[in-house]
């Protein structure tokens, strides 16, 4: 019983407690002071532990909520599905994105298309003129594009006419694996509007490849 509890007792109740303790002492029923001290220390430790535990849990909940909010609003995390971005990205890789309104050619990005998330590379910005020859060589505004990230060029799934001018407010995107990627070369996907952009790929958190 704590001091706070004793304040709520009546005078008679306090007298009864003191009388009972005196009677126990006279009959030798009270435990040694060392045992009382040990029990008091144990109870104090348990109370401190409870407070620390509750404080730690509260902090962890706040941190977890902040992490979820940060991931949702600013730094989404996604997992690669498919092989359209090989060899730069592999199926199963986990990536950290950065939400932004500013994109440049050559960047890897994640776009929303028909309730799916697609990983592509930005090839052309609004107003750029895009051309491709039969071998899959890409030209932007009349200049051949240097693409060291493409292991094998291909015209791929393409049903648009060249030269193709990227409409305002959109981006021309392509996958690095040109023979299998379905992207802005196809009217099925077309150019990607800025409000379809999920984010820019910052870096790979985890690689599915062990080599």
Backbone as a printed PyTorch tensor [residue, N CA C, xyz], in Angstrom:
tensor([[[  0.8510,  -1.1930,   0.0000],
         [  0.0000,   0.0000,   0.0000],
         [  0.8920,   1.2500,   0.0000]],

        [[  0.6400,   2.1660,  -0.9010],
         [  1.4650,   3.3650,  -1.0320],
         [  0.9310,   4.4820,  -0.1650]],

        [[  1.7540,   5.5820,  -0.0750],
         [  1.3290,   6.7560,   0.6890],
         [  0.0430,   7.3370,   0.1160]],

        [[ -0.0670,   7.2650,  -1.2090],
         [ -1.2570,   7.8030,  -1.8500],
         [ -2.5000,   7.0310,  -1.4160]],

        [[ -2.3360,   5.7080,  -1.2820],
         [ -3.4760,   4.8850,  -0.8520],
         [ -3.8550,   5.2070,   0.5910]],

        [[ -2.8430,   5.4430,   1.4570],
         [ -3.1120,   5.7080,   2.8700],
         [ -3.8980,   7.0000,   3.0840]],

        [[ -3.7180,   7.9800,   2.1880],
         [ -4.4200,   9.2550,   2.3450],
         [ -5.9360,   9.0920,   2.2690]],

        [[ -6.3690,   8.0520,   1.5770],
         [ -7.8080,   7.8500,   1.3950],
         [ -8.4400,   7.0400,   2.5380]],

        [[ -7.6330,   6.5970,   3.4880],
         [ -8.1630,   5.8110,   4.6020],
         [ -8.6280,   6.7400,   5.7270]],

        [[ -9.6310,   6.2590,   6.4310],
         [-10.1010,   7.0270,   7.5910],
         [ -9.1340,   6.8350,   8.7530]],

        [[ -9.2930,   7.6840,   9.7820],
         [ -8.4200,   7.5920,  10.9550],
         [ -8.5530,   6.2360,  11.6260]],

        [[ -9.7990,   5.7290,  11.7110],
         [-10.0250,   4.4200,  12.3500],
         [ -9.3150,   3.3160,  11.5750]],

        [[ -9.3820,   3.4090,  10.2220],
         [ -8.7290,   2.3810,   9.4020],
         [ -7.2180,   2.4260,   9.5810]],

        [[ -6.6510,   3.6390,   9.6970],
         [ -5.2160,   3.7600,   9.9200],
         [ -4.8140,   3.1710,  11.2730]],

        [[ -5.6290,   3.4680,  12.2850],
         [ -5.3520,   2.9300,  13.6210],
         [ -5.4150,   1.4110,  13.6080]],

        [[ -6.3980,   0.8570,  12.8890],
         [ -6.5270,  -0.6050,  12.8030],
         [ -5.3070,  -1.2260,  12.1430]],

        [[ -4.7760,  -0.5760,  11.0970],
         [ -3.5970,  -1.0990,  10.4040],
         [ -2.3860,  -1.0800,  11.3230]],

        [[ -2.1890,   0.0530,  12.0250],
         [ -1.0570,   0.1590,  12.9460],
         [ -1.1690,  -0.8830,  14.0610]],

        [[ -2.4010,  -1.0630,  14.5830],
         [ -2.6250,  -2.0410,  15.6560],
         [ -2.3090,  -3.4520,  15.1600]],

        [[ -2.7380,  -3.7570,  13.9330],
         [ -2.5000,  -5.0950,  13.3770],
         [ -1.0070,  -5.3440,  13.1970]],

        [[ -0.2690,  -4.3130,  12.7230],
         [  1.1680,  -4.4670,  12.5360],
         [  1.8760,  -4.6310,  13.8800]],

        [[  1.4400,  -3.8810,  14.8880],
         [  2.0490,  -4.0060,  16.2160],
         [  1.8020,  -5.3910,  16.7880]],

        [[  0.5960,  -5.9050,  16.5910],
         [  0.2490,  -7.2370,  17.0960],
         [  1.0910,  -8.3100,  16.4110]],

        [[  1.2940,  -8.1450,  15.0570],
         [  2.1020,  -9.1110,  14.3210],
         [  3.5550,  -9.0770,  14.7770]],

        [[  4.0510,  -7.8700,  15.0710],
         [  5.4220,  -7.7480,  15.5450],
         [  5.5770,  -8.4140,  16.9050]],

        [[  4.5930,  -8.2080,  17.7880],
         [  4.6480,  -8.7830,  19.1360],
         [  4.6200, -10.3020,  19.0820]],

        [[  3.8580, -10.8390,  18.1210],
         [  3.7530, -12.2960,  17.9930],
         [  4.8510, -12.8860,  17.1110]],

        [[  5.7440, -12.0080,  16.6050],
         [  6.8400, -12.4940,  15.7590],
         [  6.3910, -12.9000,  14.3720]],

        [[  5.2720, -12.3580,  13.9130],
         [  4.7420, -12.7490,  12.5980],
         [  5.2360, -11.8540,  11.4680]],

        [[  5.7790, -10.6830,  11.7930],
         [  6.2810,  -9.7900,  10.7480],
         [  7.5890, -10.3390,  10.1720]],

        [[  7.7730, -10.2710,   8.8620],
         [  9.0220, -10.7500,   8.2510],
         [ 10.1690,  -9.8160,   8.6210]],

        [[ 11.4180, -10.2910,   8.4960],
         [ 12.5850,  -9.4390,   8.7750],
         [ 12.5920,  -8.2200,   7.8430]],

        [[ 13.2310,  -7.1480,   8.2970],
         [ 13.2810,  -5.9210,   7.4980],
         [ 13.9650,  -6.1450,   6.1610]],

        [[ 14.9220,  -7.1160,   6.1420],
         [ 15.6290,  -7.4020,   4.8900],
         [ 14.6620,  -7.9460,   3.8290]],

        [[ 13.7230,  -8.7990,   4.2490],
         [ 12.7440,  -9.3430,   3.3110],
         [ 11.7880,  -8.2470,   2.8370]],

        [[ 11.3860,  -7.3780,   3.7520],
         [ 10.4910,  -6.2750,   3.3770],
         [ 11.1910,  -5.3460,   2.3820]],

        [[ 12.4780,  -5.0560,   2.6320],
         [ 13.2460,  -4.1890,   1.7300],
         [ 13.3750,  -4.8230,   0.3460]],

        [[ 13.6460,  -6.1490,   0.3200],
         [ 13.7960,  -6.8480,  -0.9620],
         [ 12.4910,  -6.8230,  -1.7550]],

        [[ 11.3720,  -7.0460,  -1.0310],
         [ 10.0720,  -7.0280,  -1.6960],
         [  9.7400,  -5.6310,  -2.2070]],

        [[ 10.0970,  -4.6180,  -1.4130],
         [  9.8540,  -3.2320,  -1.8390],
         [ 10.6610,  -2.9040,  -3.0920]],

        [[ 11.9330,  -3.3490,  -3.1120],
         [ 12.7770,  -3.1100,  -4.2900],
         [ 12.2140,  -3.8280,  -5.5270]],

        [[ 11.7190,  -5.0520,  -5.3070],
         [ 11.1600,  -5.8170,  -6.4220],
         [  9.9460,  -5.1130,  -7.0180]],

        [[  9.0770,  -4.6070,  -6.1520],
         [  7.8800,  -3.9190,  -6.6140],
         [  8.2370,  -2.6100,  -7.3250]],

        [[  9.2360,  -1.9090,  -6.7980],
         [  9.6720,  -0.6660,  -7.4480],
         [ 10.2580,  -0.9490,  -8.8300]],

        [[ 11.0460,  -2.0370,  -8.9100],
         [ 11.6430,  -2.4020, -10.2030],
         [ 10.5580,  -2.7700, -11.2110]],

        [[  9.5630,  -3.5270, -10.7370],
         [  8.4810,  -3.9190, -11.6350],
         [  7.7090,  -2.7050, -12.1460]],

        [[  7.5110,  -1.7170, -11.2910],
         [  6.8070,  -0.5020, -11.6880],
         [  7.6310,   0.2970, -12.7030]],

        [[  8.9600,   0.3930, -12.4470],
         [  9.8210,   1.1040, -13.3960],
         [  9.8490,   0.3870, -14.7350]],

        [[  9.9250,  -0.9420, -14.6840],
         [  9.9380,  -1.7250, -15.9260],
         [  8.6570,  -1.5170, -16.7260]],

        [[  7.5180,  -1.4860, -16.0290],
         [  6.2370,  -1.2780, -16.6990],
         [  6.2060,   0.0770, -17.3960]],

        [[  6.7150,   1.1100, -16.7100],
         [  6.7180,   2.4490, -17.2990],
         [  7.6300,   2.5150, -18.5190]],

        [[  8.8290,   1.9010, -18.3970],
         [  9.7820,   1.8980, -19.5230],
         [  9.2130,   1.1160, -20.7000]],

        [[  8.5860,  -0.0180, -20.3890],
         [  7.9990,  -0.8470, -21.4440],
         [  6.9080,  -0.0920, -22.2070]],

        [[  6.0020,   0.5560, -21.4600],
         [  4.9280,   1.3100, -22.0920],
         [  5.4770,   2.4800, -22.9010]],

        [[  6.5160,   3.1300, -22.3860],
         [  7.1360,   4.2430, -23.1070],
         [  7.7810,   3.7550, -24.3980]],

        [[  8.4760,   2.6000, -24.3410],
         [  9.1290,   2.0410, -25.5320],
         [  8.1120,   1.6470, -26.5850]],

        [[  7.0270,   1.0020, -26.1520],
         [  5.9730,   0.6060, -27.0920],
         [  5.3760,   1.8320, -27.7690]],

        [[  5.1420,   2.8840, -27.0110],
         [  4.5780,   4.1120, -27.5770],
         [  5.5070,   4.7130, -28.6230]],

        [[  6.8130,   4.7300, -28.3130],
         [  7.7870,   5.2690, -29.2640],
         [  7.8210,   4.4320, -30.5390]],

        [[  7.7990,   3.1020, -30.3950],
         [  7.8310,   2.2170, -31.5650],
         [  6.5940,   2.4070, -32.4410]],

        [[  5.4430,   2.6130, -31.8130],
         [  4.2120,   2.8390, -32.5780],
         [  4.3140,   4.1330, -33.3720]],

        [[  4.8460,   5.1740, -32.7380],
         [  5.0030,   6.4670, -33.4240],
         [  5.9840,   6.3420, -34.5850]],

        [[  7.1050,   5.6480, -34.3400],
         [  8.1170,   5.4680, -35.3960],
         [  7.5420,   4.6670, -36.5690]],

        [[  6.7960,   3.5970, -36.2580],
         [  6.2020,   2.7790, -37.3120],
         [  5.1920,   3.5800, -38.1200]],

        [[  4.3800,   4.3730, -37.4400],
         [  3.3960,   5.2020, -38.1450],
         [  4.0880,   6.2260, -39.0370]],

        [[  5.1770,   6.8170, -38.5250],
         [  5.9280,   7.8030, -39.3110],
         [  6.5630,   7.1430, -40.5290]],

        [[  7.0800,   5.9090, -40.3570],
         [  7.6980,   5.1930, -41.4740],
         [  6.6720,   4.8810, -42.5580]],

        [[  5.4740,   4.4450, -42.1410],
         [  4.4180,   4.1520, -43.1110],
         [  4.0060,   5.4160, -43.8540]],

        [[  3.8670,   6.5140, -43.1130],
         [  3.4880,   7.7900, -43.7300],
         [  4.5590,   8.2620, -44.7080]],

        [[  5.8290,   8.1420, -44.2960],
         [  6.9470,   8.5560, -45.1480],
         [  6.9910,   7.7200, -46.4150]],

        [[  6.8020,   6.3930, -46.2520],
         [  6.8250,   5.5030, -47.4080],
         [  5.6860,   5.8040, -48.3720]],

        [[  4.5180,   6.0970, -47.8260],
         [  3.3450,   6.3410, -48.6680],
         [  3.4330,   7.6620, -49.4120]],

        [[  3.8830,   8.6970, -48.7160],
         [  3.8410,  10.0430, -49.2900],
         [  5.1000,  10.4320, -50.0420]],

        [[  6.2670,   9.9400, -49.6010],
         [  7.5080,  10.4570, -50.1640],
         [  8.4350,   9.3900, -50.7370]],

        [[  8.5720,   8.2510, -50.0710],
         [  9.5590,   7.2490, -50.4680],
         [  8.9250,   5.8610, -50.5650]],

        [[  8.1460,   5.6190, -51.6100],
         [  7.5290,   4.3000, -51.7640],
         [  8.5780,   3.2010, -51.9810]],

        [[  8.2520,   2.0020, -51.5410],
         [  9.1080,   0.8320, -51.7520],
         [  8.3250,  -0.1680, -52.6010]],

        [[  8.9450,  -0.6550, -53.6820],
         [  8.2600,  -1.6110, -54.5530],
         [  9.1880,  -2.7770, -54.8690]],

        [[  8.5880,  -3.8570, -55.3530],
         [  9.3600,  -5.0290, -55.7690],
         [  9.2110,  -5.2210, -57.2710]],

        [[ 10.3370,  -5.4910, -57.9290],
         [ 10.3370,  -5.6880, -59.3770],
         [  9.6190,  -6.9850, -59.7100]],

        [[  8.7560,  -6.9100, -60.7120],
         [  8.0520,  -8.0990, -61.1920],
         [  8.2230,  -8.1760, -62.7030]],

        [[  8.8990,  -9.2010, -63.1730],
         [  9.1320,  -9.3470, -64.6060],
         [ 10.5690,  -9.0420, -64.9900]],

        [[ 10.8500,  -9.1700, -66.2870],
         [ 12.2290,  -9.0350, -66.7670],
         [ 12.4110,  -7.9170, -67.7820]],

        [[ 11.4430,  -6.9960, -67.8810],
         [ 11.5050,  -5.9700, -68.9250],
         [ 12.6160,  -4.9490, -68.7020]],

        [[ 13.2050,  -4.9170, -67.4680],
         [ 14.2630,  -3.9480, -67.1940],
         [ 15.6260,  -4.6030, -67.0340]],

        [[ 15.7610,  -5.8590, -67.4040],
         [ 17.0690,  -6.5040, -67.3460],
         [ 17.9710,  -5.9170, -68.4240]],

        [[ 19.2680,  -5.8090, -68.1590],
         [ 20.0030,  -6.3170, -66.9900],
         [ 20.0980,  -5.3340, -65.8190]],

        [[ 19.5310,  -4.1260, -65.9440],
         [ 19.6460,  -3.1390, -64.8560],
         [ 18.9100,  -3.6010, -63.6030]],

        [[ 17.7150,  -4.1510, -63.7750],
         [ 16.8960,  -4.6230, -62.6580],
         [ 16.4410,  -6.0420, -62.9390]],

        [[ 16.3060,  -6.8160, -61.8690],
         [ 15.9190,  -8.2130, -62.0120],
         [ 14.6320,  -8.5000, -61.2510]],

        [[ 13.9240,  -9.5090, -61.7130],
         [ 12.6840,  -9.9280, -61.0670],
         [ 12.9490, -10.2320, -59.5910]],

        [[ 12.1810,  -9.5900, -58.7040],
         [ 12.3390,  -9.8160, -57.2660],
         [ 13.1400,  -8.7490, -56.5490]],

        [[ 13.8570,  -7.9000, -57.2920],
         [ 14.5990,  -6.8110, -56.6460],
         [ 13.6370,  -5.8960, -55.8940]],

        [[ 14.1030,  -5.3230, -54.7870],
         [ 13.3030,  -4.3750, -54.0150],
         [ 13.9300,  -2.9960, -54.1550]],

        [[ 13.1100,  -2.0150, -54.5470],
         [ 13.6040,  -0.6800, -54.8750],
         [ 12.9810,   0.3880, -53.9870]],

        [[ 13.7550,   1.4350, -53.7420],
         [ 13.2500,   2.6150, -53.0550],
         [ 13.0180,   3.7050, -54.0940]],

        [[ 11.8230,   4.2840, -54.0890],
         [ 11.4800,   5.3440, -55.0290],
         [ 11.4580,   6.6940, -54.3250]],

        [[ 11.4950,   7.7370, -55.1270],
         [ 11.3420,   9.0990, -54.5980],
         [ 10.2750,   9.8040, -55.4050]],

        [[  9.2320,  10.2660, -54.7180],
         [  8.1780,  10.9960, -55.4060],
         [  8.7000,  12.3670, -55.8150]],

        [[  8.4650,  12.7480, -57.0560],
         [  8.9380,  14.0200, -57.5660],
         [  8.0750,  14.4440, -58.7490]],

        [[  8.1460,  15.7120, -59.0880],
         [  7.4530,  16.2300, -60.2610],
         [  8.4340,  16.5430, -61.3840]],

        [[  9.7130,  16.2920, -61.1240],
         [ 10.7500,  16.6340, -62.0920],
         [ 11.4920,  15.3720, -62.5280]],

        [[ 11.4360,  15.0720, -63.8010],
         [ 12.0820,  13.8840, -64.3510],
         [ 12.9990,  14.2830, -65.5020]],

        [[ 14.0730,  13.5140, -65.6660],
         [ 15.0000,  13.7560, -66.7630],
         [ 15.1930,  12.4710, -67.5610]],

        [[ 15.6160,  12.6290, -68.8030],
         [ 15.8290,  11.4790, -69.6790],
         [ 16.9280,  10.5800, -69.1100]],

        [[ 16.7240,   9.2790, -69.2320],
         [ 17.6920,   8.3020, -68.7520],
         [ 17.3790,   7.7490, -67.3820]],

        [[ 16.4840,   8.4110, -66.6380],
         [ 16.1580,   7.9530, -65.2870],
         [ 15.2480,   6.7220, -65.3260]],

        [[ 15.4300,   5.8680, -64.3130],
         [ 14.4920,   4.7620, -64.1100],
         [ 13.3150,   5.2890, -63.3010]],

        [[ 12.1270,   4.8460, -63.6570],
         [ 10.9430,   5.3440, -62.9670],
         [  9.8980,   4.2500, -62.8550]],

        [[  8.9480,   4.4920, -61.9780],
         [  7.8160,   3.5890, -61.8060],
         [  6.5530,   4.3350, -62.2110]],

        [[  5.7300,   3.7040, -63.0600],
         [  4.5170,   4.3530, -63.5460],
         [  3.3070,   3.4680, -63.2610]],

        [[  2.1720,   4.1190, -63.1200],
         [  0.9090,   3.4030, -62.9120],
         [  0.2020,   3.2790, -64.2490]],

        [[ -0.1990,   2.0410, -64.5650],
         [ -0.8960,   1.8040, -65.8370],
         [ -1.8890,   0.6650, -65.6500]],

        [[ -3.1760,   0.9830, -65.8120],
         [ -4.2520,  -0.0080, -65.6890],
         [ -4.1330,  -0.8350, -64.4050]],

        [[ -4.0340,  -0.1350, -63.2910],
         [ -3.9570,  -0.7630, -61.9640],
         [ -2.7100,  -1.6240, -61.7890]],

        [[ -1.6990,  -1.3760, -62.6140],
         [ -0.4210,  -2.0740, -62.4830],
         [  0.6880,  -1.0460, -62.3020]],

        [[  1.7930,  -1.4960, -61.7060],
         [  2.9850,  -0.6630, -61.5920],
         [  4.0290,  -1.1790, -62.5680]],

        [[  4.5020,  -0.2900, -63.4470],
         [  5.4920,  -0.6610, -64.4500],
         [  6.7920,   0.0910, -64.1800]],

        [[  7.9040,  -0.6130, -64.3120],
         [  9.2170,   0.0150, -64.2070],
         [  9.7700,   0.2310, -65.6060]],

        [[ 10.1150,   1.4690, -65.9190],
         [ 10.5910,   1.8100, -67.2600],
         [ 11.7120,   2.8380, -67.1460]],

        [[ 12.3060,   3.1540, -68.3040],
         [ 13.3320,   4.1890, -68.3690],
         [ 12.7980,   5.3450, -69.2180]],

        [[ 13.0110,   6.5620, -68.7370],
         [ 12.5390,   7.7410, -69.4700],
         [ 13.4580,   7.9820, -70.6700]],

        [[ 12.8540,   8.0040, -71.8410],
         [ 13.6020,   8.2130, -73.0830],
         [ 13.3920,   9.6230, -73.6210]],

        [[ 12.1420,  10.0890, -73.6010],
         [ 11.8410,  11.4020, -74.1470],
         [ 10.9830,  12.2400, -73.2320]],

        [[ 11.2620,  13.5590, -73.2260],
         [ 10.4980,  14.5120, -72.4370],
         [  9.4740,  15.2020, -73.3340]],

        [[  8.5240,  15.9540, -72.7590],
         [  7.5110,  16.6400, -73.5740],
         [  8.1540,  17.4740, -74.6870]],

        [[  7.6630,  17.2760, -75.9100],
         [  8.1680,  18.0260, -77.0570],
         [  9.3050,  17.3660, -77.7920]],

        [[  9.9460,  16.3400, -77.1950],
         [ 11.0510,  15.6520, -77.8750],
         [ 10.5380,  14.8680, -79.0860]],

        [[ 11.4000,  14.7420, -80.0640],
         [ 11.0950,  13.9490, -81.2580],
         [ 11.8310,  12.6180, -81.1510]],

        [[ 11.0880,  11.5220, -81.1570],
         [ 11.6480,  10.1790, -80.9840],
         [ 11.6030,   9.4360, -82.3160]],

        [[ 12.7190,   8.7770, -82.6490],
         [ 12.7740,   7.9240, -83.8430],
         [ 13.5030,   6.6330, -83.5090]],

        [[ 13.1810,   5.5650, -84.2350],
         [ 13.8750,   4.2790, -84.1020],
         [ 14.0240,   3.6730, -85.4800]],

        [[ 15.1710,   3.0410, -85.7230],
         [ 15.3290,   2.3440, -86.9940],
         [ 14.9590,   0.8810, -86.8150]],

        [[ 15.0570,   0.1200, -87.8940],
         [ 14.6310,  -1.2740, -87.8730],
         [ 15.4660,  -2.1120, -86.9140]],

        [[ 16.7020,  -1.6860, -86.6280],
         [ 17.5730,  -2.4340, -85.7160],
         [ 17.3070,  -2.1100, -84.2550]],

        [[ 16.5000,  -1.0520, -83.9940],
         [ 16.1920,  -0.6880, -82.6190],
         [ 17.0330,   0.4370, -82.0770]],

        [[ 17.8500,   1.0720, -82.9390],
         [ 18.6320,   2.2250, -82.4930],
         [ 17.6900,   3.4050, -82.2900]],

        [[ 17.8390,   4.0960, -81.1590],
         [ 16.9300,   5.1810, -80.7880],
         [ 17.5980,   6.5310, -81.0680]],

        [[ 16.8010,   7.4480, -81.6050],
         [ 17.2530,   8.8100, -81.8540],
         [ 16.3040,   9.7770, -81.1430]],

        [[ 16.8870,  10.7370, -80.4320],
         [ 16.0970,  11.7600, -79.7500],
         [ 16.5050,  13.1140, -80.3130]],

        [[ 15.5250,  13.7950, -80.8940],
         [ 15.7770,  15.0990, -81.5380],
         [ 16.8990,  15.0070, -82.5670]],

        [[ 16.8930,  13.8930, -83.3180],
         [ 17.8460,  13.7040, -84.4020],
         [ 19.1960,  13.1640, -83.9960]],

        [[ 19.4720,  13.0150, -82.7130],
         [ 20.7610,  12.5110, -82.2480],
         [ 20.6090,  11.0830, -81.7100]],

        [[ 21.5600,  10.2180, -82.1100],
         [ 21.5190,   8.8400, -81.6410],
         [ 21.7090,   8.7930, -80.1260]],

        [[ 20.8620,   8.0030, -79.4810],
         [ 20.9000,   7.9040, -78.0230],
         [ 21.9230,   6.8590, -77.5940]],

        [[ 22.8210,   7.2550, -76.7040],
         [ 23.7930,   6.3160, -76.1480],
         [ 23.1090,   5.5140, -75.0490]],

        [[ 22.9950,   4.2040, -75.2470],
         [ 22.2600,   3.3590, -74.3060],
         [ 23.1110,   2.1750, -73.8440]],

        [[ 24.0560,   2.3910, -72.9560],
         [ 24.8850,   1.2840, -72.4580],
         [ 24.1010,   0.2870, -71.6130]],

        [[ 22.9210,   0.6810, -71.1610],
         [ 22.0900,  -0.1860, -70.3260],
         [ 21.3110,  -1.2120, -71.1410]],

        [[ 21.2970,  -1.0830, -72.4780],
         [ 20.5810,  -2.0360, -73.3360],
         [ 21.5570,  -3.0950, -73.8310]],

        [[ 21.2790,  -4.3520, -73.5090],
         [ 22.1850,  -5.4360, -73.9110],
         [ 21.9270,  -5.8870, -75.3430]],

        [[ 20.6920,  -5.7320, -75.8050],
         [ 20.3650,  -6.1520, -77.1730],
         [ 19.2770,  -5.2490, -77.7300]],

        [[ 19.6020,  -4.5160, -78.7870],
         [ 18.6390,  -3.6010, -79.3840],
         [ 17.5720,  -4.3700, -80.1500]],

        [[ 16.3760,  -3.8000, -80.1760],
         [ 15.2710,  -4.4080, -80.9120],
         [ 14.1760,  -3.3720, -81.1010]],

        [[ 13.5060,  -3.4220, -82.2460],
         [ 12.3720,  -2.5270, -82.4770],
         [ 11.2140,  -2.9040, -81.5570]],

        [[ 11.1070,  -4.1850, -81.2490],
         [ 10.1300,  -4.6750, -80.2900],
         [  8.6830,  -4.4370, -80.6960]],

        [[  7.8170,  -4.3820, -79.6660],
         [  6.3810,  -4.1680, -79.8570],
         [  6.1560,  -2.6990, -80.1880]],

        [[  6.0820,  -2.3910, -81.4760],
         [  6.0170,  -0.9890, -81.8950],
         [  4.9810,  -0.8120, -82.9970]],

        [[  3.9720,   0.0550, -82.7470],
         [  2.9650,   0.3300, -83.7710],
         [  2.7260,   1.8330, -83.9330]],

        [[  3.7090,   2.6460, -83.5250],
         [  3.5880,   4.0900, -83.7170],
         [  4.4530,   4.5090, -84.9100]],

        [[  4.1520,   5.6490, -85.4770],
         [  4.9190,   6.1460, -86.6190],
         [  6.0120,   7.0960, -86.1580]],

        [[  7.1870,   6.9610, -86.7720],
         [  8.3200,   7.8300, -86.4670],
         [  8.5350,   8.8270, -87.5970]],

        [[  9.0660,  10.0060, -87.3190],
         [  9.3690,  10.5160, -85.9620],
         [  8.1020,  10.7720, -85.1620]],

        [[  8.2090,  10.5210, -83.8670],
         [  7.0730,  10.6590, -82.9660],
         [  7.3730,  11.7780, -81.9750]],

        [[  6.4930,  12.7520, -81.8980],
         [  6.6950,  13.8630, -80.9580],
         [  5.9370,  13.5840, -79.6630]],

        [[  6.6830,  13.6740, -78.5570],
         [  6.0990,  13.4130, -77.2400],
         [  5.1270,  14.5360, -76.8920]],

        [[  3.8550,  14.2080, -76.6210],
         [  2.8580,  15.2440, -76.2990],
         [  3.2080,  15.9950, -75.0060]],

        [[  2.6880,  17.2010, -74.8980],
         [  2.8880,  17.9850, -73.6780],
         [  2.3130,  17.2410, -72.4720]],

        [[  2.9760,  17.3700, -71.3530],
         [  2.4970,  16.7720, -70.1130],
         [  2.6870,  15.2720, -70.0300]],

        [[  3.4930,  14.7030, -70.9490],
         [  3.7180,  13.2520, -70.9370],
         [  5.2010,  12.9370, -71.0970]],

        [[  5.5460,  11.6710, -70.8360],
         [  6.9080,  11.1810, -70.9790],
         [  6.9110,   9.9310, -71.8460]],

        [[  7.9280,   9.7980, -72.6780],
         [  8.0980,   8.6060, -73.5080],
         [  9.0120,   7.6550, -72.7580]],

        [[  8.5060,   6.4740, -72.4130],
         [  9.2710,   5.5210, -71.6040],
         [  9.4370,   4.2060, -72.3490]],

        [[ 10.5350,   3.5280, -72.0490],
         [ 10.8020,   2.2210, -72.6460],
         [ 11.4740,   1.3190, -71.6200]],

        [[ 11.2930,   0.0180, -71.7950],
         [ 12.0100,  -0.9480, -70.9770],
         [ 13.3850,  -1.2010, -71.5620]],

        [[ 14.3190,  -1.6230, -70.7290],
         [ 15.6790,  -1.8740, -71.2170],
         [ 15.7590,  -3.1430, -72.0550]],

        [[ 14.8970,  -4.0950, -71.7840],
         [ 14.8710,  -5.3140, -72.5890],
         [ 13.8890,  -5.0860, -73.7330]],

        [[ 14.4010,  -4.5540, -74.8020],
         [ 13.5580,  -4.0180, -75.8770],
         [ 12.7290,  -5.0670, -76.6140]],

        [[ 13.1620,  -6.3110, -76.6120],
         [ 12.4220,  -7.3250, -77.3670],
         [ 11.1650,  -7.8020, -76.6450]],

        [[ 11.0850,  -7.6120, -75.3210],
         [  9.9160,  -8.0930, -74.5690],
         [  9.1030,  -6.9890, -73.9040]],

        [[  9.6940,  -5.8170, -73.7250],
         [  9.0100,  -4.7400, -73.0010],
         [  7.8640,  -4.1500, -73.8220]],

        [[  6.7260,  -3.9670, -73.1570],
         [  5.5900,  -3.2480, -73.7560],
         [  5.5990,  -1.8620, -73.1270]],

        [[  5.7790,  -0.8360, -73.9560],
         [  5.9830,   0.5070, -73.4260],
         [  5.4200,   1.5550, -74.3810]],

        [[  6.0160,   2.7340, -74.3810],
         [  5.4700,   3.8430, -75.1790],
         [  5.5740,   3.6130, -76.6830]],

        [[  6.3090,   2.5990, -77.1040],
         [  6.3500,   2.2540, -78.5300],
         [  5.0290,   1.6760, -79.0030]],

        [[  4.2450,   1.2090, -78.0500],
         [  2.9600,   0.5900, -78.3770],
         [  1.8160,   1.5200, -77.9700]],

        [[  0.8110,   1.6160, -78.8230],
         [ -0.3480,   2.4490, -78.5000],
         [ -1.1620,   1.8550, -77.3490]],

        [[ -0.8920,   0.6080, -76.9990],
         [ -1.5710,  -0.0010, -75.8570],
         [ -1.1950,   0.7330, -74.5730]],

        [[  0.0800,   1.1370, -74.4740],
         [  0.5600,   1.8750, -73.3110],
         [  0.6420,   3.3620, -73.6110]],

        [[  1.3290,   3.7140, -74.6860],
         [  1.4790,   5.1160, -75.0790],
         [  2.3760,   5.8960, -74.1340]],

        [[  2.4070,   7.1900, -74.3090],
         [  3.1880,   8.0500, -73.4100],
         [  2.5060,   8.1310, -72.0470]],

        [[  3.3070,   8.3820, -71.0400],
         [  2.8290,   8.3710, -69.6590],
         [  2.6320,   9.8020, -69.1580]],

        [[  1.4250,  10.0980, -68.6760],
         [  1.1470,  11.4210, -68.1140],
         [  1.8450,  11.5630, -66.7610]],

        [[  2.1510,  12.8050, -66.4030],
         [  2.8690,  13.0460, -65.1480],
         [  2.0780,  12.5500, -63.9360]],

        [[  0.7600,  12.5970, -63.9980],
         [ -0.0040,  12.1380, -62.8350],
         [ -0.0380,  10.6100, -62.7300]],

        [[  0.5250,   9.9200, -63.7340],
         [  0.6680,   8.4710, -63.6630],
         [  2.0130,   8.0540, -63.0750]],

        [[  2.8870,   9.0180, -62.8620],
         [  4.2230,   8.7100, -62.3650],
         [  4.1740,   8.4430, -60.8570]],

        [[  4.6590,   7.2920, -60.4530],
         [  4.7090,   6.9310, -59.0360],
         [  5.9650,   7.4840, -58.3850]],

        [[  7.0630,   7.4620, -59.1110],
         [  8.2950,   8.0040, -58.5480],
         [  9.5200,   7.6100, -59.3390]],

        [[ 10.6190,   8.2400, -58.9830],
         [ 11.9190,   7.9770, -59.5800],
         [ 12.6330,   6.9280, -58.7410]],

        [[ 13.3040,   5.9770, -59.3990],
         [ 14.0430,   4.9470, -58.6730],
         [ 15.2980,   5.5630, -58.0690]],

        [[ 15.3920,   5.5250, -56.7320],
         [ 16.5730,   6.0530, -56.0500],
         [ 17.6970,   5.0260, -56.0270]],

        [[ 17.4020,   3.8610, -55.4570],
         [ 18.4050,   2.7890, -55.4350],
         [ 17.7330,   1.4610, -55.0950]],

        [[ 18.5060,   0.4130, -55.2810],
         [ 18.0270,  -0.9370, -54.9910],
         [ 18.3160,  -1.2670, -53.5390]],

        [[ 17.2620,  -1.5830, -52.7840],
         [ 17.4220,  -1.9450, -51.3750],
         [ 17.9370,  -3.3620, -51.2420]],

        [[ 17.4000,  -4.2380, -52.0690],
         [ 17.7750,  -5.6610, -51.9890],
         [ 17.7700,  -6.2590, -53.3750]],

        [[ 18.7670,  -7.0600, -53.6800],
         [ 18.8620,  -7.6950, -54.9930],
         [ 18.4820,  -9.1560, -54.9030]],

        [[ 17.7270,  -9.6200, -55.8700],
         [ 17.3360, -11.0270, -55.9000],
         [ 18.4690, -11.9170, -56.3960]],

        [[ 19.4820, -11.2950, -56.9970],
         [ 20.6350, -12.0450, -57.4940],
         [ 21.6980, -12.1480, -56.4100]],

        [[ 22.2250, -13.3170, -56.2080],
         [ 23.2410, -13.5470, -55.1700],
         [ 24.6600, -13.3870, -55.6980]],

        [[ 24.8110, -13.3210, -57.0290],
         [ 26.1600, -13.2130, -57.5760],
         [ 26.5930, -11.7530, -57.6450]]])
